[in-house]
Amino acid sequence: MTLKPRFHQNYLFGNFQSQELLYQELKGSFSQWLSVFPPGSKYRED
């Protein structure tokens, strides 16, 4: 019964690693988006 918890831990850790990579990618895209659309500009429509 030691295989299941160990596998579960490895699965969670691998999932965390991919989530971290996804977060880094999203952060890069978001900063690019912010440089194109500065905060506040999307609320104005003139």
N, CA, C and O atoms as a GROMACS GRO file, in nm:
protein
  184
    1MET      N    1   0.083  -0.122   0.000
    1MET     CA    2   0.000   0.000   0.000
    1MET      C    3   0.086   0.127   0.000
    1MET      O    4   0.033   0.236   0.019
    2THR      N    5   0.218   0.114  -0.021
    2THR     CA    6   0.303   0.233  -0.018
    2THR      C    7   0.314   0.294  -0.157
    2THR      O    8   0.358   0.409  -0.172
    3LEU      N    9   0.274   0.217  -0.260
    3LEU     CA   10   0.287   0.269  -0.395
    3LEU      C   11   0.187   0.381  -0.422
    3LEU      O   12   0.219   0.479  -0.491
    4LYS      N   13   0.067   0.367  -0.369
    4LYS     CA   14  -0.037   0.464  -0.401
    4LYS      C   15  -0.007   0.604  -0.346
    4LYS      O   16  -0.012   0.702  -0.421
    5PRO      N   17   0.025   0.617  -0.216
    5PRO     CA   18   0.055   0.750  -0.164
    5PRO      C   19   0.176   0.813  -0.232
    5PRO      O   20   0.177   0.934  -0.258
    6ARG      N   21   0.278   0.732  -0.260
    6ARG     CA   22   0.398   0.787  -0.324
    6ARG      C   23   0.364   0.836  -0.465
    6ARG      O   24   0.409   0.943  -0.508
    7PHE      N   25   0.284   0.758  -0.536
    7PHE     CA   26   0.242   0.799  -0.670
    7PHE      C   27   0.160   0.928  -0.661
    7PHE      O   28   0.173   1.018  -0.744
    8HIS      N   29   0.075   0.935  -0.559
    8HIS     CA   30  -0.009   1.052  -0.542
    8HIS      C   31   0.077   1.176  -0.516
    8HIS      O   32   0.050   1.284  -0.570
    9GLN      N   33   0.180   1.160  -0.434
    9GLN     CA   34   0.270   1.272  -0.405
    9GLN      C   35   0.342   1.316  -0.532
    9GLN      O   36   0.352   1.435  -0.560
   10ASN      N   37   0.392   1.220  -0.608
   10ASN     CA   38   0.462   1.253  -0.732
   10ASN      C   39   0.368   1.321  -0.830
   10ASN      O   40   0.407   1.414  -0.901
   11TYR      N   41   0.244   1.274  -0.835
   11TYR     CA   42   0.146   1.334  -0.926
   11TYR      C   43   0.118   1.479  -0.885
   11TYR      O   44   0.112   1.567  -0.970
   12LEU      N   45   0.102   1.502  -0.756
   12LEU     CA   46   0.076   1.638  -0.708
   12LEU      C   47   0.194   1.729  -0.736
   12LEU      O   48   0.177   1.844  -0.775
   13PHE      N   49   0.315   1.676  -0.716
   13PHE     CA   50   0.435   1.756  -0.737
   13PHE      C   51   0.450   1.790  -0.885
   13PHE      O   52   0.483   1.903  -0.921
   14GLY      N   53   0.427   1.691  -0.971
   14GLY     CA   54   0.435   1.715  -1.115
   14GLY      C   55   0.330   1.817  -1.158
   14GLY      O   56   0.356   1.903  -1.242
   15ASN      N   57   0.210   1.805  -1.100
   15ASN     CA   58   0.104   1.900  -1.132
   15ASN      C   59   0.142   2.040  -1.087
   15ASN      O   60   0.115   2.138  -1.157
   16PHE      N   61   0.205   2.049  -0.971
   16PHE     CA   62   0.248   2.179  -0.920
   16PHE      C   63   0.353   2.240  -1.011
   16PHE      O   64   0.352   2.361  -1.036
   17GLN      N   65   0.444   2.157  -1.060
   17GLN     CA   66   0.549   2.207  -1.149
   17GLN      C   67   0.489   2.264  -1.277
   17GLN      O   68   0.529   2.371  -1.323
   18SER      N   69   0.394   2.192  -1.336
   18SER     CA   70   0.334   2.240  -1.460
   18SER      C   71   0.250   2.365  -1.434
   18SER      O   72   0.245   2.455  -1.518
   19GLN      N   73   0.186   2.371  -1.317
   19GLN     CA   74   0.108   2.491  -1.283
   19GLN      C   75   0.201   2.611  -1.270
   19GLN      O   76   0.167   2.722  -1.311
   20GLU      N   77   0.321   2.588  -1.212
   20GLU     CA   78   0.418   2.697  -1.197
   20GLU      C   79   0.464   2.746  -1.334
   20GLU      O   80   0.476   2.866  -1.356
   21LEU      N   81   0.489   2.652  -1.426
   21LEU     CA   82   0.529   2.690  -1.561
   21LEU      C   83   0.418   2.767  -1.630
   21LEU      O   84   0.443   2.867  -1.698
   22LEU      N   85   0.295   2.720  -1.612
   22LEU     CA   86   0.181   2.788  -1.672
   22LEU      C   87   0.167   2.928  -1.616
   22LEU      O   88   0.135   3.022  -1.688
   23TYR      N   89   0.191   2.942  -1.484
   23TYR     CA   90   0.182   3.073  -1.420
   23TYR      C   91   0.287   3.168  -1.477
   23TYR      O   92   0.258   3.285  -1.503
   24GLN      N   93   0.409   3.117  -1.497
   24GLN     CA   94   0.516   3.201  -1.553
   24GLN      C   95   0.478   3.246  -1.694
   24GLN      O   96   0.500   3.362  -1.731
   25GLU      N   97   0.422   3.156  -1.773
   25GLU     CA   98   0.382   3.190  -1.909
   25GLU      C   99   0.272   3.294  -1.909
   25GLU      O  100   0.275   3.391  -1.985
   26LEU      N  101   0.173   3.273  -1.821
   26LEU     CA  102   0.062   3.367  -1.812
   26LEU      C  103   0.109   3.504  -1.766
   26LEU      O  104   0.060   3.606  -1.813
   27LYS      N  105   0.205   3.505  -1.673
   27LYS     CA  106   0.256   3.632  -1.622
   27LYS      C  107   0.327   3.709  -1.733
   27LYS      O  108   0.314   3.831  -1.743
   28GLY      N  109   0.402   3.637  -1.817
   28GLY     CA  110   0.469   3.701  -1.929
   28GLY      C  111   0.369   3.758  -2.028
   28GLY      O  112   0.386   3.870  -2.076
   29SER      N  113   0.265   3.681  -2.060
   29SER     CA  114   0.164   3.727  -2.153
   29SER      C  115   0.089   3.846  -2.095
   29SER      O  116   0.054   3.940  -2.167
   30PHE      N  117   0.064   3.841  -1.965
   30PHE     CA  118  -0.012   3.948  -1.901
   30PHE      C  119   0.067   4.078  -1.900
   30PHE      O  120   0.010   4.186  -1.921
   31SER      N  121   0.198   4.069  -1.874
   31SER     CA  122   0.280   4.191  -1.874
   31SER      C  123   0.290   4.249  -2.015
   31SER      O  124   0.293   4.371  -2.033
   32GLN      N  125   0.294   4.161  -2.116
   32GLN     CA  126   0.293   4.208  -2.255
   32GLN      C  127   0.161   4.278  -2.284
   32GLN      O  128   0.159   4.384  -2.347
   33TRP      N  129   0.052   4.218  -2.239
   33TRP     CA  130  -0.082   4.274  -2.262
   33TRP      C  131  -0.094   4.410  -2.193
   33TRP      O  132  -0.155   4.502  -2.247
   34LEU      N  133  -0.036   4.421  -2.072
   34LEU     CA  134  -0.042   4.546  -1.997
   34LEU      C  135   0.038   4.655  -2.067
   34LEU      O  136   0.002   4.772  -2.059
   35SER      N  137   0.146   4.618  -2.135
   35SER     CA  138   0.227   4.719  -2.204
   35SER      C  139   0.152   4.772  -2.327
   35SER      O  140   0.172   4.886  -2.368
   36VAL      N  141   0.065   4.687  -2.385
   36VAL     CA  142  -0.016   4.732  -2.498
   36VAL      C  143  -0.138   4.808  -2.450
   36VAL      O  144  -0.172   4.914  -2.504
   37PHE      N  145  -0.203   4.755  -2.347
   37PHE     CA  146  -0.320   4.821  -2.288
   37PHE      C  147  -0.287   4.860  -2.144
   37PHE      O  148  -0.299   4.777  -2.054
   38PRO      N  149  -0.247   4.984  -2.120
   38PRO     CA  150  -0.217   5.026  -1.983
   38PRO      C  151  -0.344   5.020  -1.897
   38PRO      O  152  -0.454   5.034  -1.949
   39PRO      N  153  -0.328   5.001  -1.765
   39PRO     CA  154  -0.445   4.994  -1.675
   39PRO      C  155  -0.529   5.120  -1.685
   39PRO      O  156  -0.478   5.232  -1.680
   40GLY      N  157  -0.660   5.101  -1.699
   40GLY     CA  158  -0.750   5.215  -1.706
   40GLY      C  159  -0.797   5.243  -1.848
   40GLY      O  160  -0.904   5.300  -1.867
   41SER      N  161  -0.717   5.205  -1.948
   41SER     CA  162  -0.753   5.238  -2.085
   41SER      C  163  -0.870   5.153  -2.133
   41SER      O  164  -0.949   5.196  -2.218
   42LYS      N  165  -0.880   5.031  -2.079
   42LYS     CA  166  -0.987   4.943  -2.126
   42LYS      C  167  -1.124   4.985  -2.071
   42LYS      O  168  -1.227   4.942  -2.122
   43TYR      N  169  -1.123   5.070  -1.968
   43TYR     CA  170  -1.250   5.115  -1.912
   43TYR      C  171  -1.302   5.239  -1.986
   43TYR      O  172  -1.420   5.271  -1.980
   44ARG      N  173  -1.212   5.308  -2.056
   44ARG     CA  174  -1.252   5.427  -2.130
   44ARG      C  175  -1.290   5.390  -2.273
   44ARG      O  176  -1.224   5.308  -2.337
   45GLU      N  177  -1.396   5.450  -2.321
   45GLU     CA  178  -1.434   5.432  -2.460
   45GLU      C  179  -1.469   5.568  -2.517
   45GLU      O  180  -1.584   5.612  -2.507
   46ASP      N  181  -1.370   5.636  -2.576
   46ASP     CA  182  -1.401   5.767  -2.633
   46ASP      C  183  -1.378   5.767  -2.784
   46ASP      O  184  -1.399   5.870  -2.849
   0.00000   0.00000   0.00000
